[in-house]
Amino acid sequence: MDELLRDFLTETTEHIEGAETQLVHFERNPSDASLITSIFRLVHTIKGTSSFLGLERLERVGHAAESVMGMLRDGVPPTQHSVTIILAAIDRIKTIIEEIGAHGSEPPGDDSAIIDALEAYYAAGSEAATAAAAAEASANKAAAPAASPEPAAPVVEAAPVAAAVEQVKPAEPKVEAPAARAEAPKAEAAASQSKEGRSQGGSTANQESIRVSVDTIERMMQLVSELVLSRNQLLELARHREDDAIKTPLQHLSTLTSDLQDAVMRARMQPVGRLYANLPRLVRELSTSLGKSIDLVTEGADTELDRQLIEVIRDPLTHLIRNCADHGIERPEERLAKGKPERGEIRVSAAHEAGQITIDIADDGKGLDTERIKKKILSQGMATEQELHAMSNEEIYRFIFEPGFSTAQVVSNVSGRGVGMDVVRSNIEAIGGSVTLSSNEGKGSRFSLRIPLTLAIAPALIIEVAGQRFALPQTSVVEAVSLGKNYKDLIQNVQNALVLKLREEVIPAVELREVVGLGNNDANEESEKLAVVMRVGTDSFCIIVDGVADIQEIVVKPLSASLAHLKVFSGHTILGDGSVVLILDPAGIGANLGIEKSTEKKREQARDQNAQERRRLVMFRAGPGAPKVLPLSLVSRIEMVETNRIESSDGRLMVLLQGRLMPIVPISSQIDMSRPSYPVLVVATENRSIGLMADEIVDILEDKLEIQLASANSELVGSAEIRGEAVELIDVSHFIRMADSPGRTNPVPQRVLFAADDQLVRDMLCPALSAASYNLVATSIPADISELVNQFASFDAIILDADAPALSAPGFLRALKERKDPARTPIIGVSRTPTNRTSRIATENGMLALLSKHDRHALLETLAYALDAAADAKATSMEIAA
């Protein structure tokens, strides 16, 4: 294929995705002329280049579509019909491009139906415009010399051509780009930005990039994987030798290997926004076919995921949205009768969470009808009435993912045949993920997809049992509990099944040696053992092993065909010593143990502003005083580090872990380096990891975390009560700043208050703010808003979660607006989806700006500007007073 033609196909494939989304947005926001202008330029470019390359079909379709879009660009209001025929034209362009990419030349075909529909609409629009111009001239002449108002643009509804378009079935959303962009995948998200997007602080600067074929990136990944294996082998050899001459260059090689691995992984990563590109079009078509009014809201488009996984989850995501639209969202008249807004909403959000990606698909519809589901379960013989009576709602919802299960009373072209949900679960679990469902009857449902960041390289525990080693993916591990000499007390046999009694829980347990067929446990009954607790969905279980030999980043390789039937294994890897070990599959072990995949019970309380969300916490001791706690979501792992491995350089402590130097910050100043070892909580920041050194780990628990007393100590966020005991929540951002600037403090720290109920947003933004050397205090929003306002005077700047319902109360907005000297203590709001309207309301009521929660760069720039301006205002005030 000609190189010029190949470049044209690649460019067009990338930007045509954005054109569909922009056109749907333009239909809803016809006042945003930049959207239709951008699409017009794209189609104009396609038409011109097609003519140059001799692609006659593309040229004719592009010319007809360009004419209609020219009318819209000139002010003719968009209608459902006009948008539909343009989308049909874009579908045909995509189809022709795919055929050219597959065969190297333009295929023969008949596009007359689409072209005739476009030309008929254009002709009708031209006649209407001519008639409107004549009527305007006549009216002006009759009314002269009085001035007349400007006439409205003609509305074109070329009804006679509707039948022609109905013959052209729009193609299903499909993206098969022949090449990937390596350096700047985020630049592929859209052809241009809307005015609203630019007003939110987004940058329009283009990053320099080159095109690299997907095959080249995959080959690079394979080579890096082999390099990682060789690095691990060299480290294993050096561990048993005292040759100092090779340690320094080996450490340097290890660091370079890790950096190269990160760079190649970033080249494979693409923003989840690529998944979002076709969703507006999908929701629009579902709204039309179902007779419903549905809005789509997407969040976290810049969250990055392995390109391979993006393609795998595209179909499950599409099916879940179709399910929400058909089964979840009610018809407009039903919603109005229930006191709901006429338009329903489907919200798709993506975020990093504990080393995985979580994608939520939620609707504000009618929720699941539990009684109807029960009747269907009984009719299909899936469970008895007694069994259903003992089940929770979440357990009942599991049956929705069974093959052939459907509660739809009418089979439509969207759903109702019981096919799809089981495939969604199978596809997600095939890549090591999970899908769960929660619902609130009358308020809506939420699907949660948890998937790994990548399938190529993953951190894993190397565990031992009966003299054999196995790799266990760390993303599924909750904690490891030493059974010690209390094996028989902690592990009990109940009805021929082992259970682990851990704190307030009873967790199903299984001997790993029995799962993998290595015999019974009689020979080693008295030896100390380890229980590794794992979680699949919301179900916890544990495997009993002899110990953990190591923690390594493993290169995942598929099983051979002869072993593929063993569901407890997901692949194999090569360790640093050259030995081959099998990789355990937590989901397969859970299924072997008889544990069903259940619905996660999270985020249900997040919609109830009066309830604090339960979260997993790690409790530890560090120095005198109360125990300390930290959200487990911030801790990637916990390491026991020998003090003789800790070195000091440039005023900071560091240790070599997994081939990389990691800074260590003692949480307490009273550190006794004569101790043989200390537990270190590894916290992953945006660019690297740091270790927080504690005295001892007390517990891993799950409870509500409500700060009852704020702290003036920069090391602490405040004090809370956990299970009847006072604990202190440490400010991890303070220790990140200490790792970046050891031994140096800001003589006049700028105190910033971050008030938000969304703990995930606080966990995401606080490290970035603290890394910028701000003395940050993060807190939830109290029920008494006056209590929050009274704290403002103690800080140099305030950041508020504008999405919190309490902050939209008129009393709070009035208090903001009536503040004395607001320039001296600037307030910045953050929101999931700031719009022109919400930004105007925020600034009118005393906020400096309203920014996106996902744009930390804009937040840092605005905060720095605000603090500089506040300092100038204070200095001017002091000069006047003097």
C-alpha positions in Angstrom: 0.0 0.0 0.0 1.2 3.5 -0.9 2.7 5.3 2.2 0.7 8.4 1.5 -2.5 6.4 1.3 -1.6 4.6 4.6 -1.0 7.9 6.4 -4.3 9.2 5.1 -6.2 6.1 6.4 -4.5 6.3 9.8 -5.2 10.0 10.2 -8.8 9.7 9.1 -9.5 6.7 11.3 -8.2 8.6 14.3 -10.2 11.7 13.8 -13.5 10.2 12.5 -14.1 8.8 16.0 -14.0 12.3 17.4 -16.3 13.6 14.7 -19.2 11.3 15.7 -18.9 12.5 19.4 -18.7 16.1 18.4 -21.8 15.8 16.1 -23.9 14.3 18.9 -22.8 17.1 21.3 -23.6 19.7 18.6 -27.1 18.3 18.3 -27.5 19.0 22.1 -25.6 22.3 22.0 -26.2 24.0 18.7 -24.8 27.3 20.0 -21.3 25.8 20.1 -20.3 26.6 16.5 -16.7 25.3 17.1 -18.0 21.7 17.1 -19.6 21.8 13.6 -16.7 23.9 12.3 -14.3 21.2 13.4 -16.4 18.4 11.8 -16.8 20.4 8.6 -13.0 20.8 8.3 -12.5 17.1 8.8 -15.0 16.1 6.1 -13.6 18.8 3.8 -10.1 17.4 4.3 -11.3 13.8 3.6 -13.1 15.0 0.4 -10.0 16.9 -0.8 -7.5 14.2 -0.1 -9.8 11.5 -1.6 -10.0 13.5 -4.8 -6.2 13.8 -4.9 -5.8 10.0 -4.3 -8.5 9.1 -6.8 -10.9 7.6 -4.2 -14.1 8.5 -6.0 -16.6 6.9 -3.6 -15.1 8.7 -0.6 -15.0 12.0 -2.5 -18.7 11.8 -3.5 -20.0 10.9 0.0 -17.7 13.5 1.6 -18.9 16.2 -0.9 -22.6 15.5 -0.1 -22.0 15.4 3.7 -19.9 18.6 3.5 -22.8 20.4 1.8 -25.2 19.6 4.6 -22.7 20.4 7.3 -22.0 23.7 5.6 -25.7 24.6 6.1 -25.4 23.8 9.8 -22.2 25.8 10.0 -24.0 28.7 8.5 -26.6 28.7 11.2 -29.3 26.2 10.2 -30.4 24.5 13.5 -29.6 20.8 13.7 -32.5 18.4 13.8 -32.7 14.7 14.6 -33.0 14.0 10.9 -30.0 16.1 9.8 -27.8 14.5 12.4 -28.9 11.0 11.5 -28.1 11.3 7.8 -24.7 12.9 8.6 -23.9 10.0 11.0 -25.0 7.6 8.3 -22.5 9.3 5.9 -19.8 9.0 8.5 -20.6 5.3 9.0 -20.2 4.8 5.2 -16.9 6.7 5.2 -15.6 4.4 8.0 -16.8 1.3 6.1 -15.0 2.4 2.9 -11.8 3.3 4.9 -11.8 -0.2 6.6 -12.2 -1.8 3.2 -9.3 0.2 1.7 -7.1 -0.7 4.7 -7.9 -4.4 4.3 -7.5 -4.6 0.5 -5.3 -1.6 -0.4 -7.8 -0.1 -2.8 -11.3 1.4 -2.8 -14.0 -1.3 -3.2 -16.9 -1.0 -5.6 -20.2 -0.1 -4.0 -23.4 1.9 -4.3 -23.7 4.9 -2.1 -26.6 6.5 -3.9 -29.1 6.1 -1.1 -27.0 8.2 1.3 -25.9 10.7 -1.3 -29.5 11.2 -2.4 -30.7 11.7 1.2 -28.0 14.3 1.8 -28.6 16.1 -1.5 -32.4 16.1 -0.9 -31.9 17.6 2.6 -29.5 20.2 1.2 -31.9 21.1 -1.6 -34.8 21.5 0.8 -32.7 23.6 3.1 -31.6 25.8 0.2 -35.3 26.3 -0.8 -36.3 27.1 2.8 -33.4 29.6 3.1 -34.4 31.3 -0.2 -38.0 31.5 0.9 -36.9 32.9 4.3 -34.8 35.5 2.6 -37.6 36.6 0.3 -40.0 36.8 3.3 -37.4 38.9 5.2 -37.0 41.3 2.2 -40.8 41.6 1.8 -41.2 42.3 5.6 -38.4 44.8 5.6 -40.0 46.6 2.6 -43.4 46.7 4.2 -42.1 47.8 7.6 -39.7 50.4 6.3 -38.4 52.7 7.7 -39.1 50.9 11.1 -36.5 48.4 12.1 -37.5 44.8 12.2 -36.1 42.0 14.3 -33.6 39.5 12.9 -35.5 36.5 11.5 -34.8 33.0 12.9 -32.8 30.6 10.9 -34.9 28.2 8.8 -35.5 24.8 10.3 -35.2 22.1 7.8 -37.1 18.9 8.2 -36.8 17.2 4.8 -39.3 14.5 5.7 -39.6 13.0 2.2 -36.0 11.7 2.4 -36.5 9.9 5.7 -37.3 6.6 3.9 -34.0 6.7 2.0 -32.0 7.0 5.2 -33.9 4.2 6.9 -32.5 1.9 4.2 -29.0 2.7 5.4 -28.3 0.9 8.7 -25.7 2.6 10.8 -22.7 0.5 11.5 -22.0 -0.8 15.0 -19.3 1.2 16.8 -16.0 -0.4 15.8 -12.4 0.8 16.0 -9.5 -1.1 14.4 -6.8 1.5 14.0 -3.9 0.1 12.0 -1.3 2.0 14.0 -0.8 3.4 17.5 0.7 6.7 18.6 3.6 6.0 20.9 4.7 9.2 22.6 1.4 11.0 23.2 -1.7 8.8 23.2 -3.7 11.5 24.9 -3.4 13.7 21.8 -5.6 11.2 19.9 -8.7 11.9 22.0 -10.4 14.5 19.8 -9.9 16.5 16.7 -10.4 19.8 18.6 -11.7 21.1 21.9 -15.0 23.0 22.4 -15.1 26.5 23.8 -16.3 25.1 27.1 -13.4 22.7 27.3 -10.9 25.5 26.7 -12.5 27.6 29.4 -11.8 24.9 31.9 -8.1 25.4 31.7 -7.3 22.7 29.2 -4.2 23.2 27.0 -4.5 23.2 23.2 -0.7 22.8 22.7 0.1 19.9 20.6 2.7 17.5 21.8 5.4 16.3 19.4 4.8 12.7 18.4 5.5 10.0 15.9 3.6 7.1 14.6 4.8 3.6 15.5 3.0 0.4 14.4 1.4 -1.7 17.0 3.5 -4.7 16.0 6.7 -2.7 16.8 5.4 -1.7 20.2 4.5 -5.4 20.9 8.0 -6.5 19.8 9.5 -3.9 22.1 7.4 -5.2 25.0 8.5 -8.7 24.4 12.2 -7.7 24.4 11.7 -5.6 27.6 10.1 -8.6 29.2 13.1 -10.8 28.4 15.4 -8.0 29.7 13.5 -8.0 33.0 13.9 -11.7 33.3 17.7 -11.3 32.6 17.8 -8.5 35.2 16.2 -10.7 37.8 18.6 -13.5 37.1 21.6 -11.2 37.5 20.2 -9.8 40.8 19.7 -13.4 42.0 23.4 -14.2 41.2 24.7 -11.0 42.8 22.7 -11.7 46.0 24.9 -14.7 46.8 28.2 -13.1 45.9 30.3 -10.4 47.7 31.8 -8.9 44.6 31.4 -5.2 45.1 32.8 -4.5 41.7 29.7 -5.6 39.9 27.1 -4.3 42.4 27.2 -0.7 41.3 26.9 -1.3 37.6 24.3 -3.9 38.3 22.2 -1.5 40.3 22.6 1.0 37.4 21.5 -1.6 34.9 18.6 -2.5 37.1 17.5 1.1 37.3 17.8 1.6 33.5 15.8 -1.6 32.9 13.0 -0.4 35.2 13.0 3.0 33.5 12.9 1.3 30.0 10.1 -1.0 31.2 8.1 2.0 32.4 8.7 3.9 29.1 7.5 0.9 27.0 4.5 0.4 29.2 3.6 4.0 28.8 3.8 3.5 25.0 1.3 0.7 25.3 -1.0 2.7 27.5 -3.9 4.7 26.0 -6.5 6.9 27.7 -9.8 5.3 28.5 -11.2 8.2 26.5 -10.8 6.0 23.4 -13.5 3.8 24.9 -15.7 6.9 25.4 -15.4 8.1 21.8 -18.3 6.0 20.4 -20.5 6.2 23.5 -22.4 9.5 22.7 -23.4 8.0 19.4 -24.5 4.8 21.0 -26.6 6.5 23.6 -28.2 8.7 21.0 -29.2 5.7 18.9 -30.5 3.9 22.0 -32.5 7.0 23.0 -34.2 7.1 19.6 -34.9 3.4 19.3 -36.3 3.1 22.8 -38.2 6.3 22.9 -36.3 7.6 25.9 -34.4 10.8 26.8 -31.0 9.8 28.1 -27.9 11.9 28.9 -24.4 10.4 29.0 -21.8 11.7 31.4 -18.2 10.4 31.2 -15.5 10.9 33.8 -11.8 10.0 34.0 -11.2 10.0 30.3 -7.5 10.6 30.9 -7.1 7.4 33.0 -4.7 5.2 31.1 -5.0 1.5 30.4 -3.1 -1.1 28.4 -4.2 -0.9 24.7 -4.8 -4.6 24.6 -7.2 -4.4 27.5 -9.1 -1.4 26.0 -10.0 -3.6 23.0 -11.1 -6.5 25.3 -13.4 -4.4 27.4 -15.0 -2.4 24.5 -17.8 -4.9 23.9 -18.6 -5.5 27.6 -18.8 -1.8 28.2 -21.1 -1.4 25.2 -23.4 -4.1 26.4 -23.7 -2.8 29.9 -24.7 0.7 28.6 -27.3 -0.9 26.4 -28.6 -2.8 29.4 -28.8 0.4 31.5 -30.7 2.2 28.7 -33.2 -0.6 28.1 -33.7 -2.1 31.6 -32.7 0.8 33.8 -33.8 4.2 32.5 -37.6 4.8 32.5 -39.6 6.5 29.8 -40.0 10.3 30.2 -43.6 10.1 31.4 -42.8 7.5 34.0 -39.9 9.5 35.4 -42.0 12.7 35.6 -44.7 10.7 37.5 -42.1 9.6 40.0 -40.8 13.1 40.5 -37.6 12.5 38.6 -36.1 14.7 35.9 -37.5 13.9 32.4 -34.1 13.0 31.1 -32.4 9.9 32.5 -28.6 9.7 33.0 -26.0 7.1 32.4 -22.7 7.9 34.0 -19.4 6.1 33.0 -16.4 6.8 35.2 -12.9 5.4 35.3 -10.2 5.7 38.0 -7.1 4.1 39.3 -7.8 2.2 42.5 -5.3 0.0 44.4 -3.2 -1.0 41.4 -6.2 -1.6 39.2 -8.6 0.3 37.0 -12.2 0.6 38.1 -14.8 1.5 35.5 -18.3 2.2 36.8 -21.4 2.3 34.7 -24.3 3.7 36.6 -27.8 4.9 35.8 -30.5 6.8 37.7 -33.3 4.6 36.6 -35.7 2.3 38.4 -33.1 -0.1 39.8 -33.5 -3.9 39.9 -36.8 -5.5 40.7 -35.7 -8.1 43.3 -39.0 -9.9 43.4 -39.2 -10.4 39.7 -35.6 -11.7 39.7 -36.6 -14.2 42.5 -39.5 -15.4 40.5 -37.3 -16.0 37.4 -34.8 -17.8 39.5 -37.5 -20.1 40.9 -39.1 -20.7 37.5 -35.7 -21.8 36.0 -34.9 -24.0 39.0 -31.7 -22.1 39.9 -32.5 -22.0 43.6 -35.2 -23.0 46.1 -37.4 -20.6 48.1 -35.5 -21.5 51.2 -32.2 -20.7 49.6 -33.5 -17.4 48.2 -34.9 -16.5 51.7 -31.4 -16.8 53.1 -29.7 -14.8 50.4 -29.0 -11.1 50.5 -30.0 -8.9 47.5 -26.4 -8.8 46.3 -26.3 -12.6 46.2 -29.6 -12.7 44.3 -28.2 -10.2 41.7 -25.4 -12.8 40.9 -28.0 -14.8 38.9 -28.2 -11.9 36.3 -24.8 -13.0 35.1 -26.0 -16.6 34.4 -26.4 -17.7 30.8 -29.9 -17.3 29.5 -31.1 -15.3 32.4 -33.4 -12.3 31.6 -36.4 -10.6 33.3 -37.4 -8.7 30.2 -41.1 -9.2 29.4 -40.6 -8.2 25.7 -37.7 -9.2 23.4 -36.4 -6.2 21.5 -33.6 -5.5 19.2 -31.7 -4.1 22.2 -32.0 -6.9 24.8 -34.3 -9.4 26.3 -32.9 -12.8 25.1 -30.8 -13.5 28.1 -27.6 -13.3 26.1 -24.8 -11.0 27.0 -24.4 -10.6 30.7 -22.7 -14.0 31.1 -20.4 -13.0 28.2 -19.6 -9.7 29.9 -18.5 -11.6 33.1 -16.6 -14.2 31.1 -14.6 -11.6 29.1 -13.8 -9.5 32.1 -12.7 -12.5 34.2 -10.6 -13.8 31.3 -8.2 -10.9 31.8 -8.0 -11.2 35.6 -10.8 -8.7 36.3 -14.2 -8.9 38.0 -17.7 -7.4 37.4 -20.1 -6.7 40.2 -23.5 -5.1 40.4 -25.3 -3.1 43.1 -28.8 -1.6 42.9 -31.1 0.6 44.8 -34.7 0.0 43.8 -36.2 3.2 42.4 -32.9 5.1 42.3 -30.7 3.1 39.9 -28.1 0.5 39.4 -24.3 0.4 39.1 -22.0 -2.0 37.4 -18.4 -2.0 38.5 -15.6 -3.4 36.4 -12.2 -4.0 38.1 -9.5 -4.8 35.7 -5.6 -4.9 35.8 -3.6 -2.1 34.4 -1.7 -4.5 32.1 -1.4 -8.2 31.3 2.3 -8.1 30.5 4.2 -7.5 33.7 2.7 -7.7 37.2 3.9 -7.7 40.9 3.5 -11.1 42.5 4.2 -13.0 45.7 6.4 -16.0 45.2 4.9 -18.5 47.7 6.2 -21.9 48.7 4.3 -25.1 49.5 5.6 -28.7 49.8 9.0 -27.5 48.4 7.4 -26.0 45.3 7.1 -22.4 44.4 4.2 -20.6 42.8 3.5 -17.0 41.8 0.4 -15.2 43.2 -0.7 -11.9 41.6 -0.4 -9.2 44.2 -3.4 -7.3 43.1 -5.7 -10.0 44.6 -3.9 -10.2 47.9 -5.4 -8.4 50.9 -3.0 -9.5 53.6 -0.8 -12.4 54.8 -1.3 -13.7 58.3 1.3 -15.8 60.1 -0.4 -18.7 61.8 2.6 -19.5 64.0 2.0 -22.1 66.6 -1.7 -21.2 66.8 -2.5 -23.1 63.6 -5.2 -25.2 65.2 -6.8 -22.3 67.0 -7.0 -20.1 63.9 -7.8 -22.7 61.3 -10.8 -24.9 62.2 -12.7 -27.6 60.4 -16.4 -26.7 60.1 -18.7 -29.2 58.3 -15.7 -30.7 56.5 -14.5 -27.3 55.3 -11.6 -25.2 56.6 -12.2 -21.7 57.9 -9.8 -19.0 59.2 -11.0 -17.0 62.2 -9.5 -13.6 61.6 -10.5 -10.8 63.9 -14.3 -10.5 63.5 -14.5 -12.5 60.3 -14.7 -16.2 59.4 -13.0 -16.7 56.1 -13.1 -19.9 53.9 -9.7 -21.5 53.7 -8.0 -24.2 51.7 -4.6 -25.9 51.8 -2.8 -24.9 48.6 -1.1 -28.3 48.5 -4.5 -29.9 48.1 -5.5 -27.5 45.3 -2.4 -28.2 43.2 -2.3 -31.9 44.1 0.9 -32.1 46.2 -0.5 -34.5 48.8 -1.8 -34.0 52.3 -0.4 -32.0 55.2 0.3 -34.7 57.8 4.0 -34.6 57.4 4.3 -30.8 58.2 1.5 -30.4 60.7 3.7 -28.8 63.3 5.6 -26.4 61.0 4.7 -22.7 61.0 2.4 -21.7 58.1 1.1 -18.6 56.5 -2.5 -17.7 55.5 -2.7 -15.5 52.4 -6.0 -13.7 52.4 -7.4 -12.8 48.9 -10.4 -11.1 47.6 -12.4 -11.8 44.4 -15.2 -9.4 44.0 -16.3 -8.9 47.6 -15.7 -12.5 48.6 -12.7 -13.2 50.7 -10.9 -16.5 51.1 -7.4 -17.6 52.0 -4.9 -20.2 50.9 -2.6 -21.9 53.5 1.0 -22.0 52.3 4.4 -22.7 53.9 5.7 -19.2 53.4 6.5 -16.3 51.0 9.9 -16.7 49.3 10.1 -13.4 47.5 8.2 -10.5 45.9 9.0 -10.0 42.3 7.7 -8.3 39.1 6.9 -11.3 36.9 6.6 -11.5 33.1 3.3 -13.3 32.5 3.5 -16.0 29.8 0.5 -18.1 28.7 0.0 -21.7 29.5 0.6 -24.4 26.9 -2.4 -26.0 25.3 -1.9 -29.2 27.4 -2.3 -27.2 30.7 -5.0 -24.7 29.6 -7.7 -26.8 31.2 -6.2 -26.2 34.7 -8.4 -23.3 35.9 -6.4 -22.7 39.1 -3.4 -21.5 36.9 -3.4 -18.4 34.6 0.1 -18.7 33.1 3.7 -19.3 34.0 6.8 -17.1 34.5 10.6 -17.4 34.8 12.1 -16.3 38.1 15.5 -14.7 38.6 17.2 -18.0 39.3 16.0 -19.4 35.9 13.3 -21.7 37.4 9.9 -21.9 35.8 6.9 -21.5 38.1 3.2 -21.5 37.5 1.0 -18.4 38.2 -2.0 -19.0 40.4 -5.4 -17.7 39.3 -7.3 -16.4 42.4 -10.6 -16.5 40.6 -10.0 -20.1 39.6 -9.0 -21.1 43.2 -12.1 -19.3 44.5 -14.3 -21.3 42.0 -12.5 -24.5 43.1 -13.3 -23.6 46.7 -17.0 -23.1 45.7 -17.0 -19.4 46.2 -19.3 -17.5 43.9 -18.4 -14.1 42.4 -20.5 -11.6 44.3 -21.6 -8.0 43.9 -19.5 -5.4 45.6 -21.2 -3.5 48.3 -19.3 -0.4 47.9 -20.3 3.1 46.8 -23.9 2.6 47.9 -23.4 4.7 50.9 -21.5 7.3 48.9 -24.8 8.6 47.5 -26.0 9.1 51.1 -24.3 12.2 52.3 -25.2 11.5 55.9 -23.2 8.2 56.0 -19.4 7.9 55.9 -18.1 5.2 53.6 -16.4 2.2 55.2 -12.9 1.8 53.9 -10.0 -0.5 54.5 -7.3 0.9 56.8 -3.9 -0.2 57.9 -3.3 0.5 61.7 0.2 0.7 62.9 2.4 2.2 65.7 5.1 4.8 65.1 6.5 6.5 68.1 4.6 7.3 71.3 1.0 8.2 71.5 -2.1 6.8 69.8 -1.9 4.3 67.0 -1.7 5.7 63.5 -3.9 4.7 60.5 -3.6 5.1 56.7 -6.1 4.2 54.0 -5.0 0.9 52.5 -5.8 2.3 49.0 -2.6 4.5 49.4 -0.4 1.5 50.3 0.8 -0.6 47.4 2.5 -3.2 49.7 4.1 -3.6 53.1 7.8 -4.7 53.3 9.9 -5.9 56.2 13.2 -4.1 55.7 16.4 -5.1 57.5 18.1 -2.0 59.0 21.5 -3.2 57.7 20.1 -2.7 54.1 19.2 1.0 54.8 21.7 3.5 53.6 22.0 7.2 54.0 22.8 9.7 51.2 22.3 13.4 50.9 20.5 13.6 54.2 17.9 10.9 53.3 17.5 7.2 54.0 17.0 4.8 51.2 16.9 1.1 50.5 17.3 -1.0 47.4 14.1 -2.9 46.7 13.3 -4.9 43.6 16.3 -3.4 41.9 15.4 0.2 42.5 16.5 2.7 45.2 13.5 3.9 47.2 13.6 6.8 49.8 12.5 5.9 53.3 10.9 8.4 55.7 10.6 7.4 59.4 7.1 8.3 60.6 8.5 8.8 64.1 11.8 10.6 64.9 12.5 8.0 67.6 14.0 5.3 65.3 16.3 2.7 66.8 18.6 1.6 64.0 19.9 -1.2 66.2 16.7 -3.1 65.7 17.1 -5.9 63.1 14.2 -4.8 60.9 11.2 -2.4 60.5 7.9 -2.7 58.6 7.8 -0.2 55.7 4.6 0.9 54.1 5.3 1.5 50.4 3.3 4.4 49.0 3.3 4.8 45.2 3.3 8.4 44.0 2.9 9.6 40.4 6.5 9.2 39.5 8.0 6.8 42.1 7.5 5.1 45.4 8.5 6.0 48.9 8.6 4.0 52.1 7.1 5.0 55.4 8.9 3.4 58.3 6.7 2.3 61.2 7.4 0.5 64.5 4.9 -2.3 64.0 1.8 -3.2 62.0 -1.1 -3.6 64.4 -4.0 -4.6 62.1 -5.7 -4.4 58.7 -9.3 -3.4 59.3 -12.4 -2.0 57.6 -14.4 0.7 59.3 -15.7 4.2 59.0 -13.1 7.0 59.1 -14.5 10.2 60.5 -12.1 12.9 61.6 -13.4 14.3 64.8 -10.5 16.5 65.8 -8.4 18.4 63.2 -4.7 18.6 63.9 -2.4 21.6 63.7 0.5 19.1 63.3 1.5 19.0 59.7 2.2 15.3 60.0 -1.4 14.5 60.9 -4.7 15.1 59.3 -6.5 14.7 62.7 -7.8 12.2 65.2 -10.7 9.7 64.8 -12.3 6.9 66.7 -12.0 3.3 65.4 -13.6 0.5 67.4 -13.6 2.4 70.6 -10.0 3.5 70.3 -8.5 6.9 69.4 -6.3 6.8 66.3 -4.4 9.4 64.3 -4.7 9.7 60.5 -1.3 10.6 59.1 -0.9 13.1 56.3 0.9 11.0 53.7 1.6 14.1 51.6 3.7 15.6 54.4 6.0 12.6 54.3 6.2 12.7 50.4 7.4 16.3 50.8 10.0 15.2 53.3 11.3 12.5 50.9 11.6 15.2 48.2 13.2 17.8 50.5 15.1 16.0 53.3 16.2 18.1 56.2 14.7 21.3 54.6 11.5 23.0 55.6 9.6 26.0 54.4 10.1 28.8 57.0 6.7 30.3 56.2 4.5 27.3 55.0 1.4 28.2 53.1 -1.5 26.4 54.7 -4.1 25.1 52.3 -7.4 23.5 53.4 -8.9 20.8 51.2 -12.5 20.1 52.1 -14.1 17.2 50.2 -16.3 14.3 51.0 -14.9 12.3 48.1 -12.0 10.4 49.6 -10.9 9.2 46.2 -10.4 12.7 45.0 -8.5 13.7 48.2 -6.3 10.6 47.7 -5.7 11.7 44.1 -5.0 15.4 44.6 -3.4 15.7 48.0 -0.1 14.1 47.1 0.3 16.5 44.1 -0.5 19.5 46.3 1.8 18.4 49.1 4.6 17.6 46.6 4.3 21.3 45.6 5.4 22.2 49.2 2.0 23.3 50.5 1.1 22.6 54.2 -2.1 20.8 53.4 -4.9 19.9 55.7 -7.5 17.6 54.1 -10.9 17.2 55.8 -14.4 16.1 55.1 -17.2 18.6 54.9 -19.0 18.9 58.3 -22.8 18.9 58.6 -22.6 22.4 60.1 -21.4 24.5 57.2 -20.6 27.5 59.6 -18.0 25.3 61.2 -16.3 25.0 57.9 -16.5 28.7 57.1 -15.0 29.5 60.5 -11.9 27.6 59.6 -11.1 29.7 56.5 -9.3 32.4 58.4 -6.7 29.9 59.6 -5.5 29.1 56.1 -3.9 30.9 53.1 -6.1 29.2 50.5 -9.2 27.0 50.4 -10.0 24.2 48.0 -13.7 23.0 48.1 -15.4 20.0 46.5 -18.2 21.9 44.7 -20.1 18.7 44.0 -20.9 18.2 47.7 -24.7 18.9 48.2 -24.0 20.9 51.4 -22.0 23.5 49.4 -24.9 24.3 47.1 -27.1 25.5 49.9 -28.1 29.2 49.6 -26.8 29.9 53.1 -23.3 28.7 52.3 -23.1 30.5 49.0 -24.3 33.7 50.7 -21.6 33.2 53.4 -19.0 32.9 50.6 -20.2 35.9 48.8 -20.3 38.1 51.9 -16.8 37.3 53.2 -14.6 40.2 54.2 -11.6 40.8 52.0 -11.9 37.6 49.9 -8.8 38.3 47.9 -6.6 37.6 51.0 -7.9 34.0 51.3 -8.8 32.7 47.9 -11.2 29.9 47.4 -11.0 27.4 44.5 -13.7 24.9 43.7 -13.2 21.5 42.0 -15.9 19.6 40.2 -16.3 16.4 38.2 -17.8 18.3 35.2 -17.6 22.0 35.5 -19.7 23.9 32.9 -20.0 27.5 31.9 -23.1 27.8 34.1 -21.6 26.2 37.2 -18.4 28.2 36.8 -20.4 31.4 36.6 -22.3 30.6 39.7 -19.1 29.8 41.6 -17.3 33.0 40.6 -20.4 35.1 41.3 -20.5 33.7 44.9 -16.9 34.3 45.9 -14.8 31.5 44.4 -11.8 32.4 42.3 -12.4 29.6 39.8 -14.1 26.2 39.3 -11.8 23.6 37.9 -12.0 19.9 36.9 -11.1 17.4 39.6 -9.1 15.5 37.0 -6.9 18.5 36.0 -4.4 18.7 38.8 -2.0 20.8 36.6 -4.7 23.5 36.3 -5.3 23.3 40.0 -1.6 23.8 40.9 -1.3 26.7 38.5 -4.4 28.4 39.7 -3.5 27.9 43.3 0.0 29.3 42.8 -1.4 32.4 41.0 -4.1 32.9 43.8 -1.5 32.7 46.6 0.8 35.2 44.8 -2.2 37.6 44.3 -3.2 37.1 47.9 0.3 37.9 49.1 0.3 41.1 47.0 -3.0 42.1 48.5 -1.7 41.6 52.0 1.4 43.6 51.3 -0.6 46.4 49.8 -2.9 46.4 52.9 0.1 46.6 55.2 1.6 49.5 53.2 -1.7 51.4 53.5 -1.9 50.8 57.2 1.7 52.0 57.7 
